[in-house]
Amino acid sequence: MSAPVLSIIILAAMFLLATVLPLNMGALAFVGAFLLGAVVLGMSTNEILANFPGGLFLTIVGVTYLFAIAQNNGTIDLLVRGAVRLVGSRVALIPWVMFAITAVITAVGALSPAAVAIIAPIALSFAGKYKISPLLMGMMVIHGAQAGGFSPIAVYGVTVNGILAKTDLAFSPTALFLSSFIFNLVIALVLFVVLGGRNLLSSKVGHFVEQAAEARMAVSVGAKAGTDVPFKGFGSGMYGPRDPAGDGVEATKERSQRIPQLVTIAGLIVLAVVALGFKMDVGFVSITIAIVLALVSPAAQKGAINKISWSTVLLICGMLTFVGVLEEAGTIEFVSNGVAGMGMPLLAALLICFIGAVVSAFASSTAILAALIPLAVPFLSTGEIGAVGVICALAVSATIVDVSPFSTNGALVLANAPEGVDKDQFYKRILGYSGIVIVAGPVLAWLALVVPGWL
């Protein structure tokens, strides 16, 4: 059996094991890299470890560490309160505020499941209180998280841009971010219309800001008491102690706490300007700003290290190390030649998008992006099809399916179903919607981003 074929079998086995068993695919990938590299290819451990993505490691650690401090010092609460003030008494704006808040949280560095874990309990509690469709509210939160997920300083964006930076492909991080943002925004608009959003236009509610603050306090009170946060979501354990709300709204009322919050907001702005405007390394800049914030408010950084998404760091670094070994095995060239041999670049691009969507619905979106993008690079380098469009379409296809109840995001929404909602029926509705997204999402992304050839 040739090395490329054996490596593909190992990759498939890794995805299967990570799907059916509670195993981190990054850990499996390191094992796969060792077995394929050392045993099959005769590589030394130094040669295998030369593929370890040190820059990406620093970037993900720096960005998630910075977000953890922002979460701890109450900056996230400050942003939430500022956003809900825009609602006034208009119920119809509540889903859009939840969409926007979640998008901002992921755009500044939170992983999608972390943002959903923070906002979903609040959003779905309002869904139950104001007779808003739980499916509408839950999906608005998830699509909001995905809308901001590919900003140049977000984890998804950093991952994709970091992979492509090592290739000769001309790529636009801005196009990636806007593609995902606009695609998810359009889906949110359709959901709003189809799931009864128009009926909310005439509804009014008083004291929404105060009620939102109460909901925030209900989520964060556990953090103040030093206990687990009493919300119904699950899956946030990977981000450290269950403290999705930070220090709560009380922090924003104290002058001593307001200064670190304002410094944090300024730091996020500086990160965006310096990293994007001056093209400085996101990892070094973000961890520098995080240390400055820790010096300004030492108490806020307590526990922040534990909230770094170490499982995601392991996942991405393991997968990219394995991909480096795949390149040594000739697998990437083997797959690329097979795709190019189809003779139909557009059809090949659609197939790649479908693979990304179907696998990602049950496995890690980050892992599938880390695996598929390098495999597609040689095919895209031929110039027969727009590389930017295909990468953007793949990124969208692999992440919009996180609405699935089998993914962390979908499971969080299901777990936070409002009281009085039949969970079995809610599950079936989420499952039905995710089926539509898995089938239609890749096709629509392909039609919008690949077929026209404008990217």
RANOR-V25617 format. One record per backbone hydrogen bond with DSSP energy under -0.5 kcal/mol. CO is the residue of the C=O (numbers start at 1). NH is the residue of the N-H. E is the energy in kcal/mol with one decimal. If there is no record, write none. Layout:
co=CO nh=NH e=E
co=CO nh=NH e=E
This chain:
co=2 nh=6 e=-2.4
co=3 nh=7 e=-2.6
co=4 nh=8 e=-1.8
co=5 nh=9 e=-2.0
co=6 nh=10 e=-2.3
co=7 nh=11 e=-2.4
co=8 nh=12 e=-2.5
co=9 nh=13 e=-2.4
co=10 nh=14 e=-2.2
co=11 nh=15 e=-2.1
co=12 nh=16 e=-2.3
co=13 nh=17 e=-2.7
co=14 nh=18 e=-2.5
co=15 nh=19 e=-1.3
co=16 nh=20 e=-2.3
co=17 nh=21 e=-2.1
co=21 nh=23 e=-2.6
co=24 nh=28 e=-1.8
co=25 nh=29 e=-2.5
co=26 nh=30 e=-2.0
co=27 nh=31 e=-1.9
co=28 nh=32 e=-2.9
co=29 nh=33 e=-2.8
co=30 nh=34 e=-2.1
co=31 nh=35 e=-2.8
co=32 nh=36 e=-2.9
co=33 nh=37 e=-2.3
co=34 nh=38 e=-2.5
co=34 nh=39 e=-0.9
co=35 nh=39 e=-0.8
co=35 nh=40 e=-1.5
co=36 nh=41 e=-2.0
co=37 nh=43 e=-3.4
co=44 nh=48 e=-2.0
co=45 nh=49 e=-2.9
co=46 nh=50 e=-1.1
co=48 nh=51 e=-1.7
co=49 nh=52 e=-1.8
co=52 nh=54 e=-1.8
co=53 nh=57 e=-2.3
co=54 nh=58 e=-2.1
co=55 nh=59 e=-2.0
co=56 nh=60 e=-2.6
co=57 nh=61 e=-2.3
co=58 nh=62 e=-2.8
co=59 nh=63 e=-2.7
co=60 nh=64 e=-2.3
co=61 nh=65 e=-2.1
co=62 nh=66 e=-2.1
co=63 nh=67 e=-2.2
co=64 nh=68 e=-2.1
co=65 nh=69 e=-1.9
co=66 nh=70 e=-2.1
co=67 nh=71 e=-2.3
co=68 nh=72 e=-2.3
co=69 nh=73 e=-2.5
co=70 nh=75 e=-1.4
co=70 nh=76 e=-1.1
co=71 nh=74 e=-0.9
co=71 nh=247 e=-0.6
co=74 nh=78 e=-2.1
co=75 nh=79 e=-2.3
co=76 nh=80 e=-2.3
co=77 nh=81 e=-2.7
co=78 nh=82 e=-2.2
co=79 nh=83 e=-2.1
co=80 nh=84 e=-2.5
co=81 nh=85 e=-1.2
co=83 nh=86 e=-1.4
co=84 nh=87 e=-1.4
co=84 nh=88 e=-0.8
co=87 nh=90 e=-2.0
co=89 nh=91 e=-0.8
co=89 nh=205 e=-1.9
co=90 nh=93 e=-1.2
co=91 nh=94 e=-1.8
co=91 nh=95 e=-0.5
co=93 nh=97 e=-2.4
co=94 nh=98 e=-2.1
co=95 nh=99 e=-2.1
co=96 nh=100 e=-2.6
co=97 nh=101 e=-2.9
co=98 nh=102 e=-2.1
co=99 nh=103 e=-2.1
co=100 nh=104 e=-2.4
co=101 nh=105 e=-2.4
co=102 nh=106 e=-2.2
co=103 nh=107 e=-2.2
co=104 nh=108 e=-1.6
co=105 nh=110 e=-1.9
co=106 nh=109 e=-1.4
co=111 nh=115 e=-2.2
co=112 nh=116 e=-2.4
co=113 nh=117 e=-2.4
co=114 nh=118 e=-1.4
co=115 nh=119 e=-2.3
co=116 nh=120 e=-2.8
co=119 nh=123 e=-2.9
co=120 nh=124 e=-2.8
co=121 nh=125 e=-1.3
co=122 nh=126 e=-1.7
co=123 nh=127 e=-1.7
co=124 nh=128 e=-1.9
co=125 nh=129 e=-1.7
co=126 nh=130 e=-2.6
co=127 nh=132 e=-2.0
co=128 nh=131 e=-0.5
co=133 nh=137 e=-2.5
co=134 nh=138 e=-2.9
co=135 nh=139 e=-2.4
co=136 nh=140 e=-2.1
co=137 nh=141 e=-1.7
co=138 nh=142 e=-2.0
co=139 nh=143 e=-3.0
co=140 nh=144 e=-1.8
co=141 nh=145 e=-2.1
co=142 nh=146 e=-2.1
co=143 nh=147 e=-2.1
co=144 nh=148 e=-1.5
co=145 nh=149 e=-0.6
co=148 nh=151 e=-1.5
co=149 nh=156 e=-0.6
co=149 nh=157 e=-1.3
co=151 nh=154 e=-2.2
co=154 nh=158 e=-3.2
co=155 nh=159 e=-2.4
co=156 nh=160 e=-2.5
co=157 nh=161 e=-2.6
co=158 nh=162 e=-2.2
co=159 nh=163 e=-2.0
co=160 nh=164 e=-2.3
co=161 nh=165 e=-1.7
co=162 nh=166 e=-0.6
co=163 nh=166 e=-1.0
co=164 nh=167 e=-1.7
co=169 nh=171 e=-0.7
co=171 nh=173 e=-0.5
co=172 nh=176 e=-1.8
co=173 nh=177 e=-2.3
co=174 nh=178 e=-2.8
co=175 nh=179 e=-2.3
co=176 nh=180 e=-2.0
co=177 nh=181 e=-2.7
co=178 nh=182 e=-2.9
co=179 nh=183 e=-2.2
co=180 nh=184 e=-2.4
co=181 nh=185 e=-2.2
co=182 nh=186 e=-2.6
co=183 nh=187 e=-2.0
co=184 nh=188 e=-2.3
co=185 nh=189 e=-2.2
co=186 nh=190 e=-2.2
co=187 nh=191 e=-2.7
co=188 nh=192 e=-2.4
co=189 nh=193 e=-1.9
co=190 nh=194 e=-2.8
co=191 nh=195 e=-2.8
co=192 nh=197 e=-2.8
co=192 nh=198 e=-0.5
co=193 nh=196 e=-0.9
co=196 nh=199 e=-0.7
co=196 nh=200 e=-0.5
co=197 nh=200 e=-1.2
co=198 nh=201 e=-1.1
co=200 nh=92 e=-0.8
co=200 nh=203 e=-1.5
co=203 nh=91 e=-1.2
co=207 nh=211 e=-2.1
co=208 nh=212 e=-2.8
co=209 nh=213 e=-2.3
co=210 nh=214 e=-2.1
co=211 nh=215 e=-2.2
co=212 nh=216 e=-2.5
co=213 nh=217 e=-2.5
co=214 nh=218 e=-2.3
co=215 nh=219 e=-1.6
co=216 nh=220 e=-2.1
co=217 nh=221 e=-1.8
co=220 nh=223 e=-1.0
co=220 nh=224 e=-1.2
co=221 nh=225 e=-1.7
co=222 nh=226 e=-0.6
co=222 nh=227 e=-2.5
co=223 nh=226 e=-0.6
co=229 nh=231 e=-2.2
co=235 nh=238 e=-0.6
co=236 nh=239 e=-2.0
co=237 nh=240 e=-1.9
co=241 nh=243 e=-1.9
co=242 nh=229 e=-0.8
co=243 nh=246 e=-1.2
co=245 nh=248 e=-1.3
co=248 nh=251 e=-1.1
co=249 nh=252 e=-0.7
co=249 nh=253 e=-0.5
co=250 nh=253 e=-1.3
co=250 nh=254 e=-0.6
co=251 nh=254 e=-0.7
co=254 nh=257 e=-1.1
co=254 nh=258 e=-1.8
co=255 nh=259 e=-1.4
co=256 nh=260 e=-0.5
co=257 nh=261 e=-1.4
co=258 nh=262 e=-2.4
co=259 nh=263 e=-2.6
co=260 nh=264 e=-2.2
co=261 nh=265 e=-2.3
co=262 nh=266 e=-2.3
co=263 nh=267 e=-2.4
co=264 nh=268 e=-2.3
co=265 nh=269 e=-2.0
co=266 nh=270 e=-2.6
co=267 nh=271 e=-2.5
co=268 nh=272 e=-2.0
co=269 nh=273 e=-2.5
co=270 nh=274 e=-3.2
co=271 nh=275 e=-2.4
co=272 nh=276 e=-2.0
co=272 nh=277 e=-0.6
co=273 nh=277 e=-2.2
co=273 nh=278 e=-0.8
co=274 nh=278 e=-1.0
co=274 nh=280 e=-1.5
co=281 nh=285 e=-2.1
co=282 nh=286 e=-2.9
co=283 nh=287 e=-2.2
co=284 nh=288 e=-1.7
co=285 nh=289 e=-2.4
co=286 nh=290 e=-2.3
co=287 nh=291 e=-1.9
co=288 nh=292 e=-2.1
co=289 nh=293 e=-2.4
co=290 nh=294 e=-2.1
co=291 nh=295 e=-2.0
co=292 nh=296 e=-2.1
co=293 nh=297 e=-2.4
co=297 nh=300 e=-1.2
co=297 nh=301 e=-0.7
co=298 nh=301 e=-0.8
co=299 nh=302 e=-1.2
co=301 nh=304 e=-1.8
co=301 nh=305 e=-0.6
co=303 nh=307 e=-0.8
co=304 nh=307 e=-0.6
co=304 nh=308 e=-0.6
co=305 nh=308 e=-1.1
co=308 nh=310 e=-2.5
co=309 nh=313 e=-2.2
co=310 nh=314 e=-2.7
co=311 nh=315 e=-2.1
co=312 nh=316 e=-2.9
co=313 nh=317 e=-2.4
co=314 nh=318 e=-2.3
co=315 nh=319 e=-2.4
co=316 nh=320 e=-2.5
co=317 nh=321 e=-1.8
co=318 nh=322 e=-2.2
co=319 nh=323 e=-2.6
co=320 nh=324 e=-1.8
co=321 nh=325 e=-1.5
co=322 nh=326 e=-2.3
co=323 nh=327 e=-2.0
co=324 nh=328 e=-1.5
co=325 nh=329 e=-1.9
co=326 nh=330 e=-0.6
co=326 nh=331 e=-2.3
co=326 nh=332 e=-0.5
co=327 nh=330 e=-1.0
co=330 nh=334 e=-1.9
co=331 nh=335 e=-2.9
co=332 nh=336 e=-2.5
co=333 nh=337 e=-2.4
co=334 nh=338 e=-1.6
co=335 nh=339 e=-2.5
co=336 nh=340 e=-2.9
co=337 nh=341 e=-1.9
co=339 nh=342 e=-1.3
co=340 nh=343 e=-1.5
co=344 nh=348 e=-2.4
co=345 nh=349 e=-2.4
co=346 nh=350 e=-2.1
co=347 nh=351 e=-2.3
co=348 nh=352 e=-2.2
co=349 nh=353 e=-2.0
co=350 nh=354 e=-2.3
co=351 nh=355 e=-2.5
co=352 nh=356 e=-2.3
co=353 nh=357 e=-2.2
co=354 nh=358 e=-2.8
co=355 nh=359 e=-2.2
co=356 nh=360 e=-1.7
co=357 nh=361 e=-1.5
co=359 nh=362 e=-1.3
co=359 nh=363 e=-2.1
co=364 nh=368 e=-2.1
co=365 nh=369 e=-2.2
co=366 nh=370 e=-2.3
co=367 nh=371 e=-1.6
co=368 nh=372 e=-3.0
co=369 nh=373 e=-1.8
co=371 nh=375 e=-1.0
co=372 nh=376 e=-1.8
co=373 nh=377 e=-1.3
co=374 nh=378 e=-0.6
co=376 nh=380 e=-2.4
co=377 nh=381 e=-2.1
co=378 nh=382 e=-0.5
co=379 nh=382 e=-0.9
co=380 nh=383 e=-1.4
co=386 nh=390 e=-1.9
co=387 nh=391 e=-2.5
co=388 nh=392 e=-2.5
co=389 nh=393 e=-2.5
co=390 nh=394 e=-2.7
co=391 nh=395 e=-2.6
co=392 nh=396 e=-2.4
co=393 nh=397 e=-2.7
co=394 nh=398 e=-2.4
co=395 nh=399 e=-0.8
co=396 nh=399 e=-0.8
co=396 nh=400 e=-2.5
co=397 nh=401 e=-0.6
co=399 nh=402 e=-1.8
co=400 nh=403 e=-0.9
co=401 nh=404 e=-2.0
co=402 nh=410 e=-0.9
co=404 nh=407 e=-1.8
co=404 nh=410 e=-0.7
co=407 nh=411 e=-2.4
co=408 nh=412 e=-2.3
co=409 nh=413 e=-2.0
co=410 nh=414 e=-2.4
co=411 nh=415 e=-2.6
co=412 nh=416 e=-1.3
co=414 nh=417 e=-1.4
co=418 nh=421 e=-1.8
co=421 nh=423 e=-0.6
co=422 nh=426 e=-2.7
co=423 nh=427 e=-2.8
co=424 nh=428 e=-2.1
co=425 nh=429 e=-2.2
co=426 nh=430 e=-2.5
co=427 nh=431 e=-2.8
co=428 nh=432 e=-2.7
co=429 nh=433 e=-2.4
co=430 nh=434 e=-2.8
co=431 nh=435 e=-2.1
co=432 nh=436 e=-1.8
co=433 nh=437 e=-2.3
co=434 nh=438 e=-2.7
co=435 nh=439 e=-1.8
co=436 nh=440 e=-3.3
co=437 nh=441 e=-2.4
co=438 nh=442 e=-0.5
co=439 nh=443 e=-0.6
co=440 nh=444 e=-2.7
co=441 nh=445 e=-2.7
co=442 nh=446 e=-2.4
co=443 nh=447 e=-2.7
co=444 nh=448 e=-2.4
co=445 nh=449 e=-2.6
co=446 nh=450 e=-1.8
co=446 nh=451 e=-2.5
co=447 nh=452 e=-0.6
co=450 nh=453 e=-0.8
co=455 nh=388 e=-0.6
